Amino acid sequence: MLAAIVLVGSFAAATPASSDGSTYVSVASLAGPTRADRVVVSRVGIDVPIRNGVLNAPIAEHVAYRYPGTSWPGGHSNMYLYGHARVGTFLNLWNMRVGDIVQVHLVTGAWVRYRVTIVRRVPWNDGRWTLLTSAERLTLQTCTSWYTTADKFVVVAVPVA
């Protein structure tokens, strides 16, 4: 759906289009739903695709969204993913523990592993978790209720060497 496409961060990658070295960016590469990126937490049964989030837009179930402007693995900053607290999405974040392994499977075929360091309930308006950081990390977030002012549940993980 072309109308919903919003460029945020450095999501799209240019791809060689011809032998003269010129490049193009495929509209499909911007649309999120065609990407194969996934977030996987085997211990708690999370395995969902990652899509680029759009501010003030409704979110679907069974999808994790990357908060606009946050990093991707290897970007040396905070990758912030959010999703519904529903079965098949992020409900099982509530069962995560420090030390759990979170994997991000990239469209390139690479797997990036993170180890959980923080599991915390935070106020609904605590936006510091979305901020860029000086070191790479992954932040996962879901809600604790359907009320917009209900606390959020946040899990932070750092790369595993």
C-alpha angles and dihedrals in degrees: 000000000000096000091065096054114115124175112228128168116333097317100136120068123205115239127201108260103182145006091265090071097249116144139211136190114231114229087220090061089059097048098077097212092079094055121099097212113134139179115219131187104174097186093062099030100251116150114148137147120254120232131179111262124229118209116251093007125124116257127223127229120253092033134098115212127211110227110243114267097013122123136266122225109291091027091107094232143071120314105197117197124183134182144157121288091241135122106272093028127050104320090110092060082088088068097050123118137198107274096035116135120237119191128200113201110204128210086245089066094252122131118214116198126209131184118218114244102165132037111177146153109228136184115274092245098047098118098171090096090069094054123111114256135208091238130047117265141149121231121193121192138183136162130261096211140005091255110105091224095050119117119271126229115229131191120187123195134180128212118276114223 
